[in-house]
Amino acid sequence: MYLSCSERVHISAPEGVRISSLQKKLGKTVLDAFQESVLEKPLESASAEEVGKVKKNHAIQVSQWIIEQASSENPAWHAFGDMLMSVLDRNMSADVCGATPFTFYQFVDFLSMNRQKWKKNLEKDDAKYEVLPDTEKEKLRFVTSFVQESKYGFTSQQIYEINMSLKKVLPDKKSKFMYTISWISVKGGCSEHGTVDPQHIPSRELEAEIWNPTIVLKFLMLFTPKPYRGYHQDADKIPTLWLNGLEKDEHLTASVCNPKTGIPRRYTEAEFRRWYELFGRMWRPKRNSTEFATVQKIHQSTLKIVARVTYRLVLGLDWNGNAKEVDWNVKIIGELNLHDNKKWTISGIDVSCPPGINLLGASYEAYRNITGFSFVSLIPVTKRVYQDLGFLKYLVKNESQVEISFCGNKIDGINNIGKSFWAPGTNFTSTFIESVALPELDNSLAKEDTNFTLYIGLGTYEKISKQVDEQGDSILLFEAKWHFYIQWDPIDLFYYIKRIVFECPGWTGQVREYEWPIEETPSFLRIGK
């Protein structure tokens, strides 16, 4: 078994020390911290004893950095976290609790979010490390282990298995060699990500088990008040009825990840309900998925249960079934009889963002696609434009503050679009959406205050142009650009429409014969202008 010995070396670093993040090169700060951990001679001329000493010092030092950065309550965790990142090879990979391997950037993101979940390390003398046998001088393998106390009332052992490779650095024109991390495996209790291992959560005396979606709903039903239990929940949406089991603000601790800072933000009950509703609009189970949700118990006592629900979801619309699934972890803390009523209620919620996700950019593209598809989905039906635009109400936060214009003329509210939309003197109610095109975009350029454009094809039965003499059995084709200006809400983590500009439609000069129904799939939704 690993970790048969226990050694510690303290690094003296004052609180508040800030070392430059993500150093492009391994600089003097890290080399100084390693002190005797640097090999200052050609590897081939170094003795086994010299290499062994360097390996041991590396293992001690890196183990210390891992422990000291593991909680945001630890003094100088910034400094130790940055030193750890400085010895991570940019091409490294990380296996975290049996889940999909992380890249360098995803792993750094995981560390940033993970340290927010744990209290200050107090029993640091229990930390252990072990250098694993390896005959290659260029390779270093070791394991480090320590115990942490969760902010949610349980303790968990953390185990890091680390592979390092020798790398040459030239900080001062001398040939120096040190090891950098090429691979990490995170194991232990795994309460925050991947598969929970109860053997490393001392406070729990339960068998390891992962529940399928049917059991998930039953688990969530534990917190669903009886009047709501008979309601049907759509299979293609995340469950919502359990929200009725949330405690009020004075007994509720709810937090949602902040992808910008990595520090979770506290939410009131109302704010969390709003966030969850909007989250469910943007994220949904993959089409025909039967395994989109699992739940794992982390800790259980007579009056309390801590569990992690994992939703495997896709963002936006999965037209061809190839959308990438992403795991969202939601930790739920349930308590029994808080109000002497023998009922289970939810006193804690903690939502973690998927490591490495560009939530702003992904939401920008998905939002544009959802808006476009909302129009396209209505094409097979002979509805009119004023009926099609009603869904926009769900994409604004305060309808009275949304600016709308058509052909340069102001429109007062979404409800009044139908009164002002088409050209004067024509029958607006005979105009319908014929097609929608989405221009290509780069979601890496998404901003909190941004916009997108839909290219809309419109049709009408009316004799708008005297050049055409039709008797109602043909459709005149028009085209227009619709511009949507949107603002990112940092609390709701959602884009809201703040301004809509409808350009004047222009007749294309084309007429097509009246044929219904049109195809019932969004095959005429084209990407690119």
N, C-alpha and C positions, 0 to 999 in steps of 0.2 A: 504494500500500500504506500502511496506517496506520502510525503510530509512526515518523515520520521524524525526530523530534527527541527529545532527552533532557534533561529538567530535573528538579531535585529541590529541595525545600524541606523542611528538617528542622523538626519540631515538638518542642520541648523539653518532655518529660513524664517525670517520675521514675517508676521502677518501682513498681508497687503502686498507682498512682493509680487510683481507682475512681469512675467517673462514673455517676450514676443511670441504670439501664437503662430503655430504652423510654420516654424522656421524652414526656410527653403534649404538651408544647409545646416549640418550639425555644427553649431558654433561654440565659442569659448565657454559660454555658460554651462552647457551640458558637459563639456570636457572637464571643466573644473569640478563639477559635481561628482563625476566619476573618479576623479583623483587617480588612484592606483588601478583603475579599471581599463586603462588604455595601454595597448601594447606598442612600445616605441622602438620596435626593431622588426626586420623582415620576419614574416611568419615562419618561414622554413628554418630560420636560425634560432627560433625560440624553443626552449625546452618544454617538456610536458608539464613540469612544475610551474613554469612561468605562465603558460597558457591556462592551466588549471586555476591559478590565482586570479587571473583576469576574469575567467568565467564565473568564479564564485563571487567576486566583487560586483560583476554585472547583475547576477541573480539577486543579490542582497539589495542593490540600489534600485533596480527596476521594481522589485517586490514592494519596496518602501513607497515608491512613487504611486504604484497602483493603489495601495492602501490609503495613502494620504489624500488622493484625489477622489476617493470613492464616495464621499459625502460632501455636499455643499456647506455643511456645518463645520467641517474640519478647518482649522487655521491654515491659511496659505494654500488652499486646495488649487487656486488658480496656478500658482507656481509649479506645483507638483504635476498638475494636469498638463501644463505646457511642456514640461520636461519629458513626460511620458510620450506626448505626441511627437516630440522631436526625435525620438528613437524608433518611431513607427515608420517602416518603409512604405513609400507611397503606393507600392504594388502589393502590399500585404493583403491577406484575407483573414476573416475572423468568423469562427463558428460559434454562434451564441445559442446554447441550450437546444441544439438540434434543429433550429430554424434555418431558413435560407441563408447561406454565407453572406457576410457583409464585406463591402469594399472598405478602403481606408476611410473615406468620407462618411460612409454610413456608420462605421464603428465609432468614429469620433463623435458623431451625432448621438449614437446610443449611449456613450459614456456621459455626454452632457446631460441627457434626460435622466439617465439612471441615477446619477448622484443626487438628484432632487428628491429621491424616494426614501433616503436613509438618514437616520440620525447620526450625530457625531460619533466617530469610532472611539469607544472608551476602553474596551478590552484589547488594546493593541498588542499586549504581550502574548496573546494567544495566537498571533499570526505566525505562520510557518512557511518555510520554503524548502525545496529539495532540488538539487541539481541532478538531472538524469544522466546516466552513463551515455557517452558518445565518443567514439574513437576519432572522429574528424575534428581537427583543430578549428576548422572554419565554422563549425556548428555548435550552438549552445541550446540545450533544452532544459527547462526547469519548470517546476510547479510551485505556485504560492497559494496559500489559503488563509482566510480570515473570516470572522463572524461579524455580521452587522445586524442592527436592530431597525426594523422598518418603522416608518412613521404611522403605520396602520396596525401596530400591536403584535408583531411576531418577529422572531429572529430567524436568520438564514445564513448558512455557510456559503461563502463565495470561493470558487476554485478557478484559478487561471492557469492553464497550461500554455507555455510560451516557447516558440522556436525562434532563435535569433541566428543571424548570419554575419560573418565578419565583413566589415566595410572599411575602406581606407578613407581617411579624412585628412585634409591639409590646412589646418587653421593657421599655422605659423611657419610654413615652408619645411616642416619636418614630417617625415612619414610616420603617421600614427594610425593605429588600427583599433576599431571598436566594433561591438556587435550592434546590429539593428534588428528590430522585430519584423519577421516575415510572415508569421502565422500565430494566431491566438485562438485558443478554445476556452470559452467561458462555460463553466458548469456550476454545480451546487444546487441550491434551492430553486433557482430559475423562476422566481415569483413574478418577474416583470416581463419576460419574453420567452417564447419557445415553450418547451414541455416542462411543467412543474415536477420536481423530484422531492417527494415528501421525506426521503431519508436525510435530507440536508436542511429540513425545517424542524428543529428540535421540538417546537411547541405543538406540533401536529401529530396526532396518532391516527392517521387515516391511510388507507391504501391509495396508491397512485391510480388515478382514473381520469379519463377525458370524456366528457359527455357530448353526445351528438346534438344536432339542432332540436330534436324533439324534447330531449331532456333539458336543453337550454330554456325552452319556453316554459317547461314545468318549474324550473328553478326560478325564472323571472316571475312566474305566476305566484310564487311564495310571497312576493311583495306587491302583487296586484290586488287591490281591494275587491271583495266579492262582487259588488255591482258591475264591475268591468270584465269579469272573467268569462262571460258568455259572448263577448264581442268577437267577431271574426277579424283576424289579422292577415293582410295580404302576404302570400308566401314569397313574393318578389320584393318585399321591403323589410327593413330591419324592424324588430318588434318595438312597440311603443307603449302598450298598456301598462307596463311595469312602472312607468314614470309616475303613475298615480300613487305609488308607494313611497315617493320621496318625502323625507321629512321637511318641515319648514326651516327657514333660514337659521333659527336659533339652535337647531339640532343637526344641521346639515353642513358637511364639509365637502364641497364639490370643486373640482379643478379640471381644467382642460389645458393640454399642452399649448405652448406658444412657440410656433415654428421659427419665429424671428429671434427670440432670445434663448430658447431652450428651457426657460423657467416657467413652470405651470402657473396659470392665472386662476385665482379664486373666483368662483361664480356663485351668484345667488340662485335660489331655486328657479326663479323666473328666467334668469339669463341662461341657465343650463337647459331648461325646457326649450327655449328659443333656439339655442345652438343645436340641440339634438334634432329638432324638427328640420332645420336647414341642412344639417348633415345628412339626414335621410333623403332629402331632395337630390343632393349631389352624388351620394354614394349609395349603391344598391348591390344586392347579390348578383352574381353572374347569371345570365339567363339559364333557366332550368337547373340551377344549382340546388342540390339537396344537402350540401355539407358546408354551408356558408357561416355557421356559427358553432362554436364549442365553448364549454365552460370547464374550468379546472378549479377545484377547491384548494386554497392555499393554507387556510387556518380555520379551525372550527372549535367552538366551545358551546356550552349550554345556551348562552345568551347572545352569541356573536358568531358570524360567519364572514370570512373574507374569501372572495373568489374572483377569478379573472375570466371575463367573457371575451372571446376573440371573434371578431367579425372579419370574414374574408370577402372583400368587396371590390367592385370596380367603380371607377370615377366616371360619371357622365353616362354616355350611351354606349352600349355594347352592340353595335349594328351587326357586325360579322362574327361575333362570338370570340374574337381574338384579344379582347381587352385584358390588360395585365391585372391580376388580382393582387390586392394589398391587404395585409393584416393590420387591423386596428384593435388594440388591447384596451379594454375597459375594466378597471378594477372596481368591484362593488363591495361595500361594507354594509352588511345587514345586521340589525340588532332586534332582539325579541323583547317585547314588553317594556319599551321605553316609557310608555304612558299608562302602565298598569292595565293594558287592555288585551294582553295575551296575543298581540299581533306582531308580525315581522314588518319592519320598515327599513328603509335605506337611509343610513346616516352618513354615508361617504361614497363619493364617486371620484375616480381618478382616470382620466383619459390620456393615453400616451399616443403621440404622433408616430407614424412609421418612420424609423430612422432613415435619414437621407432624402426624404421626400421634399420636392419643391412644391409646397402646397399652393403657393400663390400662382406659379406658372401653370400647374396642372389644373387649378380651379378656373383660371382664365380661359384655357382652351375648352374645357368641359362646359363652362358657362355659355360660351359662344355656340357650341354644338347643341346644347340643350335648347337654347333660344331658337336656333334655326330649325331644329327638329320639331319643336312645338308647333311651328307653322306648317312644316312638311306633313306632319301626321294628320293634318286637317284637309290636305289637298283632295283625297278621294271623296270627301263629303262636300256637297254643294252649299257650303256655308259661305258667308260673305265676310269681308275684311273686318268689319266692325265686330262681328262675333268672334273672329279668330284672335283678336288682340286682348281679350279679357284676361288671358293667363298672365299678362304682364303685371297684374296686381300682385302676384306672388313673388315678383322679383324686385319690388320696391319696399323700402322700409317705412317711408312716410309719403303717401301718395300726394299729399298737398304740396310737397316740396319738389316734386319732379317737374322739370321743364320739358315741354313738348311743343314741337312746331311742325307744321306741314306747309310746304311751299313758302317758307319764310313767315308764315302767320302763326301766332301763338295759339295753342289749344289748351284750354283750362281743364286739365285732368284727364285721366284715361277714359273715364265714362263718356267724355265729350268728343273722343276721337271720331266716332261715327258721324257726328254732325258737321265736321269740317274737313274730312279726309280727301274726298275726290274733287275733281275740277268743278267749278260753279256751273250750274245749269244741267248737270247730268244726274242720272239715277245711281247714287252711291251704293245702294243695296244690291245692285246687280254686279258688283265688282268682287272678284274672289282671287285668292292666291293661286298662281299657276305653278311656280317653282321657286326654289330657294338655293342660292349658291353661297358657299362660305369661302372667303379668301384665305389663302395660306397664311400662317403666322408662325412666329417663333416664340414659344411660351417661355423661353429663358429670358425674354425681354419684358415679361409682364411686370407691371408696376401697380402700386396700390391705387393710383388714380390713372385710369387708362380708358380705352375705347375699342370697339370692333365694328365692322360693317357687314351687313347682309345685303346680297344682291337679290332683289325680289322680282320675279316675273308675275305680272298681273293680267287678268283677263276680264273682259266685260262683254255683255250681250248688247250693249247700247250702241247707237249710231253716233259715236263721239266725233268721228271725222266725216265730213260731207263727201270725202273722196271714196268712201266705201258705202255701197248700197246693199245692205244685208237685211234679211227678213227675220232675224232672230235665231237662225239655225247655224250661225258661225260666231266665232269668238275673236275679238280683237286683242292682240297681245301688246302689253306695255311692259316697261321695265323701270325700276327705280332703285336707288340706294337708300337703305335705312341705317342710320348711324346711332349706336348705343354708347353712351358715356357712363362708365361705371366706377364705383368707389368701393375699395376693400374695407370691410368692417373688422377691426382687429379683435373684437369680442365675439361676434357671431362667426368669424372666419368665413365670410361670405361676401360676394360681390353684390352690391345693390345698384340698380339703375338710378341715376340722378338726372339724366337728360336724354331725350330722344329727338333726333332730327330726321323727319321724313322728307326726302327730296321729292320734287315734283315728278310724277311718272311721265315718261316719254314714250309715244307710240313707236313700236319697232317697225311699223309698216307691214307687219305680218298678220295673217288671218288663218285660223285653222278651223276645220270642221268640228262641230259639236259632237263629242263622243264621251260617253260615260259608261262604266266607271273608268277612271284613270287607274294605273297600277296602285296597289295598296301597300307597296313597300317604298321606302325612301330612295329608290334607285335614281331619281332625278335630282337628288341632293348631291351636288358636285363640289369638290374641294378645289379651289383655285378660281380666279376670276374668269 
